[in-house]
Amino acid sequence: MSLAASAHANLLVNGGAESGSLAGWSVGGDANPTIDDGSFDPGIDPHGGVYMFLGGRGALGSLTQNVALGGGGAPRRL
């Protein structure tokens, strides 16, 4: 028996902030999120890659994306 994993494209645009920008994301709220390469707080490095999302201090905000999951259903918001 042979099992093969099929490769799937990443449905998120810039899901790990690796473009170095907020490209693909809609920003909501007042937090003024940004992208950081670990230099803002040298003790906190990106989980993987070079960049990470960084939220604003003392304010609520969100980063969202509409993603079509297939199957004819409505897009989901992440």
N, C-alpha and C positions, 0 to 999 in steps of 0.2 A: 504494500500500500504506500502510495506517495501522496503527501500533502504539500500543496504549494500555497503560499500566502500571496494574495493579489495586492499589488501596489495601488494605493488610492492617492489622488491629488489632495493636497491640503486645501480644505474648503475655506479656511480663513485667509484673508489678505493680510500679510505682514503680522501674522499671529504672534511671533516672538519679538516684535519690534526691530527685527534685523535690517530693515531698510534705513534705520537711523532717524525715522520720522514717524508721525502718527498716520501715515498714508493707510487708507483702507478703513480707518476707524472714525466714528462719529463721537465727538466730545460733548458731554452733557454736564450740567451743574456748574459750580463755581470753583472747583478744585484746581483748574488750570494744569492738567497733567502734561507731562513732557517725557522725553526719552533721555536716558542717562547711560553712560558707558562705565559706571562705577566710580567716576571721579567726584560726583556730588557728595557721596558718603563713602570714602575709601574702604570702610569696613563691610560694605554690602556690595557684592559683585553680582553681575547678571547670572542667572541660573545656568544658562547655556548660551553660547555665542558671545557677542560683543555688547549688545544693548539690552535695556530693560525699560519697562514703563515705570514712571515715577509719578506719584500723586501729589497733589498740593497739600499743604499743611492747614489744618483747622477748617477745612471746607469739604463738603460732599461733592462727589462728581462721579462720572461714569465714562467708560469707553464701550461702545456697542458696535455691532456689525450685523447686518441681515445676511443670513446664509441659507441658500436653497439646499435642502437635504435630499432632494429627489423624491420619487414616488408620487409626484403630482400634488403634494401638499403645499401649504403656504410656507414661505420662508420663515425661519426661526430667528429670533433676535438673541445674540450672545453678548 
